[in-house]
Amino acid sequence: MIADNRGAWIVTAPGANVLFGGAPVEEFGSGGIELDATAPSSPTGVRILAQIPNLYGPGFTGQMTYYDTPAGGKVFAAGAFTLAGSVWEADVEPVVERLWTEMSTG
């Protein structure tokens, strides 16, 4: 789906501390244009860190996810195509910095 829809990320899970460093963040940045979400086929243990509810209408919610693989890999999905374009925004930059730290340490 392509549209001009955008919305703030809403933090949804205690597991989001991976990115938010325990800070009381409830909402940050903006995402949209395209969305990704979990499905029944999503890996076991995937955590929904934040989401943009109903971005393209009821039930079309973008979900930011993170999980560790059994082999020790770390997988992050932004959930919306525009996260990279927001990386230098004041409320998004520290989230991306913590993500990079989390994913680059053993």
Protein Blocks (a to p, Z undefined) as FASTA:
>chain_A
ZZfbdcddddfbfklmmmnnopacfbgcjdehiacdddfklcehiacfbdcehkloghia
cdddddddfkopacddehiaklmmmmmgmklmmmmmmmmmmmmpZZ
